[in-house]
Amino acid sequence: MLKFAAYLSKSFFLLWLTVVFGFLTLIGLLDSLANGADILSGDGGFKDTFKYMALRAPVIFDRIFIFTLVVAILLTFVKLIRQHELVALLGFGISAPKQIMLLAPAVLGAALLSITVIDYTMAPAVKSLQAWGIGEYKVKNITEDNPLWLEDNGRIVRATERLRYDMLGGITIFSRNDVGDVEGILWAQTATYKNPNWQLNGVRTLAVEGADGEPRIAMKDASTHIWETRQNPTSIARLAAEPRDLSLSEMRRFRKRGNSGSKPRFAYSFWHAHRLTRPIAALILLVCCAALMQRTGREDTGDKTLILGITMGFIFLIIDGAMATFAASGGLAVLPAITLPLLFFGVLGAFMVLRTESLG
């Protein structure tokens, strides 16, 4: 039995690595072509294309790694079918449930490896893409439509532009007293990072305390203003990033009350739980794929079931993506958004496995 497990695991891993490389190369090339004008406008020239593909690889891998596992599982069974090895496995009494058990450690290991790679590589890559300000990171940053709000030493700070990696624009700082009432408002055109604080330029101030409804006018202030804070360009990049583009530790920090970044804390809670449950999703899809690929006909090549399996993988991604959209926007609680796709495909996989056993 161990030899069968080693053989299946080796076949799966080799196919999975090939699929991952192929998908990353293809999608990376298409992505770089779509942003070719921005890439080639820099000083690096053509070399920047490879730099961009390398930085985007962790982000792309995060979006597709579950699908690559599905494709690799299906191709493993196609190989067994075409070489008539599936018939031999069934002849030795290794039914669909036993095949799932033999492949489960390899699939689980690949899923855990994927999550580890994503966790350590994606956040630094996204930070570099933000600093570069290329492609979608011109928009997926701090903008008027997507401002950054944060609480800082009792003050509320709002920024509406990311002019450079170390420069913010459209700054509004609300100063508050001990009970949370606004005492004054400061507007600044720009904030430039001068370690360890930020220098404010184009400042206007408005005193609110004691106004009692009296109209007041914001006054220009030519004196030097410093925004004293623990925030630096790196922490701002994390705050401005999409929740799913962060590491697990950063998601865990931002999902706590009072620590949220550019999105509400439930968005960080969802993506934290989503990433942690991907190994479970991989095992459930293994059950579905293994049950689907039990084809032992003399002329069967597995091509039709391969197409069906890929379609099933797409359907899972569509349902999972829909649940993610609802949960990240607050339209659905985190627990049902995570469990509904897993429960549906888990029941489907169990039914298909039982059906193969009854047919056998």
C-alpha positions as CSV (number, residue, x, y, z in Angstrom):
1,M,0.0,0.0,0.0
2,L,2.9,2.4,0.8
3,K,4.3,1.8,-2.7
4,F,1.0,2.7,-4.3
5,A,0.8,5.8,-2.1
6,A,4.3,6.9,-3.0
7,Y,3.6,6.3,-6.7
8,L,0.4,8.3,-6.7
9,S,2.0,11.1,-4.6
10,K,5.0,11.4,-6.9
11,S,2.8,11.5,-10.0
12,F,0.6,14.1,-8.5
13,F,3.4,16.4,-7.3
14,L,5.2,16.3,-10.7
15,L,2.0,17.1,-12.5
16,W,1.1,19.8,-10.0
17,L,4.4,21.6,-10.3
18,T,4.1,21.4,-14.1
19,V,0.6,22.9,-14.0
20,V,1.6,25.6,-11.6
21,F,4.6,26.6,-13.8
22,G,2.4,26.6,-16.9
23,F,-0.4,28.6,-15.4
24,L,1.9,31.2,-13.8
25,T,3.9,31.6,-17.0
26,L,0.8,32.0,-19.2
27,I,-1.2,34.3,-16.9
28,G,2.0,36.3,-16.0
29,L,2.7,36.8,-19.7
30,L,-0.9,37.9,-20.4
31,D,-0.8,40.2,-17.4
32,S,2.5,41.8,-18.4
33,L,1.2,42.3,-22.0
34,A,-1.9,44.1,-20.6
35,N,0.4,46.5,-18.6
36,G,3.2,46.6,-21.2
37,A,3.0,50.4,-21.7
38,D,3.4,51.1,-18.0
39,I,6.2,48.5,-17.6
40,L,8.3,49.8,-20.5
41,S,7.9,53.4,-19.6
42,G,10.3,53.0,-16.7
43,D,14.1,53.1,-16.8
44,G,14.5,49.3,-16.6
45,G,13.2,48.7,-20.1
46,F,12.5,45.1,-21.0
47,K,14.0,43.7,-17.8
48,D,11.1,45.3,-15.9
49,T,8.8,42.8,-17.6
50,F,10.4,39.9,-15.8
51,K,10.5,42.0,-12.6
52,Y,6.7,42.6,-12.9
53,M,6.0,38.9,-13.6
54,A,8.0,37.9,-10.6
55,L,6.2,40.4,-8.3
56,R,2.8,39.4,-9.6
57,A,3.5,35.6,-9.4
58,P,2.5,35.3,-5.6
59,V,-0.7,37.3,-6.2
60,I,-1.6,35.1,-9.3
61,F,-0.7,31.9,-7.4
62,D,-3.0,32.9,-4.5
63,R,-5.9,33.2,-6.9
64,I,-5.4,30.0,-8.8
65,F,-3.6,27.5,-6.6
66,I,-6.9,25.6,-5.6
67,F,-7.7,25.3,-9.3
68,T,-4.1,24.0,-10.1
69,L,-4.7,21.3,-7.4
70,V,-7.9,20.3,-9.1
71,V,-6.2,20.1,-12.5
72,A,-3.3,18.1,-11.1
73,I,-5.6,15.6,-9.4
74,L,-7.6,15.1,-12.6
75,L,-4.5,14.7,-14.7
76,T,-3.2,12.1,-12.2
77,F,-6.3,10.0,-12.8
78,V,-6.2,10.6,-16.5
79,K,-2.7,9.1,-16.5
80,L,-3.9,6.1,-14.5
81,I,-6.8,5.6,-16.9
82,R,-4.7,5.8,-20.1
83,Q,-2.1,3.5,-18.8
84,H,-4.8,1.1,-17.5
85,E,-3.4,1.4,-14.0
86,L,-6.7,2.4,-12.5
87,V,-8.1,-1.0,-13.4
88,A,-5.1,-2.6,-11.7
89,L,-5.6,-0.5,-8.6
90,L,-9.3,-1.6,-8.4
91,G,-8.2,-5.2,-9.1
92,F,-6.0,-5.0,-6.0
93,G,-9.0,-3.8,-4.0
94,I,-8.0,-0.2,-3.9
95,S,-11.4,1.4,-4.4
96,A,-12.2,5.1,-4.7
97,P,-12.2,5.8,-0.9
98,K,-8.8,4.1,-0.6
99,Q,-7.5,6.0,-3.6
100,I,-8.6,9.2,-1.9
101,M,-6.8,8.2,1.3
102,L,-3.6,7.4,-0.6
103,L,-3.6,10.8,-2.4
104,A,-4.9,12.9,0.6
105,P,-1.4,13.4,2.2
106,A,0.1,14.7,-1.1
107,V,-2.9,17.0,-1.8
108,L,-2.9,18.3,1.8
109,G,0.8,18.8,1.7
110,A,0.6,20.7,-1.6
111,A,-2.2,22.9,-0.2
112,L,-0.2,23.7,3.0
113,L,2.9,24.4,1.0
114,S,0.9,26.8,-1.2
115,I,-0.4,28.7,1.8
116,T,3.0,29.0,3.3
117,V,4.6,30.3,0.1
118,I,1.7,32.8,-0.3
119,D,2.0,33.9,3.3
120,Y,5.7,34.7,3.0
121,T,5.9,36.1,-0.5
122,M,2.7,37.9,-1.3
123,A,2.7,40.8,1.2
124,P,6.3,41.9,0.2
125,A,5.5,41.5,-3.5
126,V,2.3,43.7,-3.1
127,K,4.3,46.3,-1.2
128,S,6.8,46.5,-4.0
129,L,4.0,46.8,-6.6
130,Q,2.4,49.6,-4.6
131,A,5.7,51.4,-4.5
132,W,6.1,50.9,-8.2
133,G,2.5,52.2,-8.8
134,I,1.9,50.0,-11.8
135,G,-1.1,48.4,-13.4
136,E,-4.0,47.9,-11.1
137,Y,-2.0,49.2,-8.2
138,K,-2.6,52.7,-9.5
139,V,-6.2,52.2,-8.5
140,K,-5.9,49.6,-5.7
141,N,-4.2,52.1,-3.5
142,I,-5.3,55.2,-1.7
143,T,-7.7,57.3,-3.8
144,E,-10.6,59.7,-3.4
145,D,-13.0,56.8,-4.0
146,N,-11.0,54.5,-1.8
147,P,-9.6,56.7,1.0
148,L,-7.5,55.5,3.9
149,W,-9.0,56.0,7.4
150,L,-7.0,55.3,10.5
151,E,-7.1,56.1,14.2
152,D,-3.8,57.5,15.4
153,N,-3.0,58.5,19.0
154,G,-6.6,59.5,19.6
155,R,-6.9,61.4,16.2
156,I,-8.8,60.3,13.1
157,V,-6.7,60.6,10.0
158,R,-8.0,60.5,6.4
159,A,-5.8,60.3,3.2
160,T,-7.1,60.4,-0.3
161,E,-4.0,60.1,-2.5
162,R,-0.8,58.1,-2.7
163,L,1.5,60.4,-4.6
164,R,4.6,58.4,-4.0
165,Y,5.5,55.4,-1.8
166,D,6.7,57.9,0.9
167,M,4.2,60.7,0.1
168,L,0.4,61.0,0.9
169,G,-2.0,63.6,-0.4
170,G,-5.3,65.0,0.7
171,I,-4.7,64.7,4.4
172,T,-7.4,65.5,7.0
173,I,-6.6,65.1,10.7
174,F,-9.4,65.4,13.3
175,S,-8.1,66.2,16.8
176,R,-10.3,64.9,19.6
177,N,-10.5,65.4,23.4
178,D,-10.7,62.6,26.0
179,V,-14.4,62.0,25.4
180,G,-14.0,61.8,21.6
181,D,-15.4,65.3,20.7
182,V,-13.6,67.0,17.7
183,E,-11.5,69.9,18.9
184,G,-9.9,70.9,15.7
185,I,-9.4,69.9,12.0
186,L,-6.2,70.1,10.0
187,W,-6.0,69.8,6.3
188,A,-2.7,69.3,4.4
189,Q,-2.1,69.0,0.7
190,T,0.7,66.5,1.2
191,A,2.5,64.5,3.9
192,T,6.1,63.4,3.1
193,Y,7.8,60.8,5.3
194,K,10.9,62.2,7.0
195,N,12.0,59.4,9.4
196,P,10.5,59.0,12.0
197,N,7.5,61.3,11.2
198,W,5.7,62.9,8.3
199,Q,6.1,66.5,7.3
200,L,2.9,68.3,6.3
201,N,2.7,70.9,3.6
202,G,0.0,73.2,2.4
203,V,-1.6,73.3,5.8
204,R,-5.0,74.8,6.8
205,T,-6.4,74.6,10.3
206,L,-9.8,75.1,11.8
207,A,-10.5,75.3,15.6
208,V,-13.9,73.7,16.4
209,E,-13.8,73.6,20.2
210,G,-16.1,76.1,21.8
211,A,-17.6,77.3,18.5
212,D,-21.2,76.7,19.7
213,G,-22.5,76.9,16.2
214,E,-20.5,80.0,15.4
215,P,-19.2,79.9,11.8
216,R,-15.4,79.8,11.5
217,I,-13.1,79.9,8.6
218,A,-10.1,77.6,8.0
219,M,-6.9,79.5,8.2
220,K,-3.7,78.9,6.2
221,D,-0.8,78.0,8.4
222,A,2.7,78.6,7.0
223,S,4.5,77.2,10.0
224,T,6.1,73.7,9.9
225,H,3.8,71.0,10.9
226,I,4.8,67.4,11.7
227,W,2.5,64.5,11.9
228,E,3.9,62.5,14.8
229,T,2.9,58.9,14.4
230,R,4.1,55.3,14.5
231,Q,3.0,54.9,10.9
232,N,5.6,54.7,8.1
233,P,5.4,53.9,4.4
234,T,5.6,50.2,5.0
235,S,2.7,50.2,7.5
236,I,0.7,52.5,5.3
237,A,1.2,50.0,2.4
238,R,-0.2,47.2,4.6
239,L,-3.2,49.4,5.6
240,A,-3.9,50.3,2.0
241,A,-3.6,46.8,0.6
242,E,-6.5,44.5,-0.2
243,P,-7.3,42.2,2.7
244,R,-6.5,39.0,0.8
245,D,-3.1,40.4,-0.3
246,L,-1.8,40.4,3.3
247,S,-0.1,37.7,5.4
248,L,-2.1,35.7,7.9
249,S,-0.5,37.6,10.8
250,E,-1.5,41.0,9.3
251,M,-5.0,39.8,8.6
252,R,-5.3,38.6,12.2
253,R,-4.1,42.0,13.5
254,F,-6.4,44.0,11.3
255,R,-9.5,41.9,12.1
256,K,-9.3,43.1,15.7
257,R,-11.6,45.9,16.7
258,G,-9.9,49.3,16.3
259,N,-7.1,47.9,14.1
260,S,-8.9,47.8,10.7
261,G,-7.1,49.1,7.6
262,S,-8.7,50.2,4.3
263,K,-11.6,47.7,4.7
264,P,-13.9,46.9,7.6
265,R,-12.6,44.3,10.0
266,F,-15.1,41.6,8.8
267,A,-13.3,41.6,5.4
268,Y,-10.0,40.7,7.1
269,S,-11.8,38.1,9.2
270,F,-13.2,36.5,6.1
271,W,-10.0,36.3,4.1
272,H,-8.1,35.0,7.2
273,A,-10.6,32.2,7.6
274,H,-10.7,31.6,3.8
275,R,-7.0,31.1,3.5
276,L,-6.9,28.8,6.6
277,T,-9.7,26.6,5.2
278,R,-8.1,26.0,1.7
279,P,-6.6,22.7,2.7
280,I,-10.1,21.5,3.6
281,A,-11.3,22.8,0.3
282,A,-8.5,20.9,-1.5
283,L,-9.5,17.6,0.3
284,I,-13.2,18.0,-0.6
285,L,-12.3,18.6,-4.2
286,L,-10.1,15.6,-4.2
287,V,-13.1,13.5,-3.1
288,C,-15.2,15.0,-6.0
289,C,-12.5,14.5,-8.6
290,A,-11.6,10.9,-7.5
291,A,-15.2,9.8,-7.6
292,L,-15.7,11.5,-11.0
293,M,-12.7,9.8,-12.6
294,Q,-13.5,6.2,-11.8
295,R,-13.6,5.2,-15.5
296,T,-12.4,1.7,-16.4
297,G,-13.8,1.1,-19.9
298,R,-11.4,-0.5,-22.5
299,E,-11.7,2.6,-24.8
300,D,-11.9,5.2,-22.1
301,T,-9.2,7.8,-22.1
302,G,-10.6,10.1,-19.4
303,D,-10.9,13.1,-21.7
304,K,-14.6,13.6,-21.2
305,T,-14.4,13.3,-17.4
306,L,-11.4,15.6,-17.4
307,I,-13.5,18.3,-19.1
308,L,-16.3,17.6,-16.5
309,G,-13.8,17.8,-13.7
310,I,-12.4,21.1,-14.9
311,T,-15.9,22.5,-15.2
312,M,-16.6,21.4,-11.7
313,G,-13.5,23.2,-10.5
314,F,-14.7,26.4,-12.3
315,I,-18.1,26.1,-10.7
316,F,-16.5,25.8,-7.2
317,L,-14.4,28.9,-7.9
318,I,-17.5,30.8,-9.1
319,I,-19.5,29.9,-6.0
320,D,-16.6,30.5,-3.7
321,G,-15.9,33.9,-5.4
322,A,-19.6,34.9,-5.0
323,M,-19.5,34.0,-1.3
324,A,-16.3,36.0,-0.9
325,T,-17.8,39.1,-2.6
326,F,-20.9,39.0,-0.3
327,A,-18.8,38.4,2.9
328,A,-16.1,41.0,2.1
329,S,-18.8,43.6,1.5
330,G,-20.7,42.8,4.6
331,G,-23.7,41.1,2.9
332,L,-23.1,37.7,4.4
333,A,-21.6,36.5,7.7
334,V,-18.1,35.0,7.6
335,L,-19.1,31.5,8.8
336,P,-21.8,30.7,6.2
337,A,-19.7,32.3,3.4
338,I,-16.9,29.9,4.2
339,T,-18.9,26.8,4.9
340,L,-21.6,26.9,2.2
341,P,-19.3,26.0,-0.8
342,L,-17.4,23.5,1.3
343,L,-20.7,21.9,2.5
344,F,-22.2,21.7,-0.9
345,F,-19.2,20.1,-2.6
346,G,-18.6,17.9,0.4
347,V,-22.1,16.4,0.1
348,L,-21.7,16.2,-3.6
349,G,-18.4,14.4,-3.3
350,A,-19.7,12.0,-0.6
351,F,-22.7,11.1,-2.9
352,M,-20.5,10.5,-5.9
353,V,-18.2,8.2,-3.8
354,L,-21.1,6.2,-2.5
355,R,-22.4,5.9,-6.0
356,T,-19.1,4.5,-7.3
357,E,-19.2,2.0,-4.4
358,S,-22.7,0.9,-5.2
359,L,-21.9,0.6,-8.9
360,G,-18.8,-1.4,-8.2
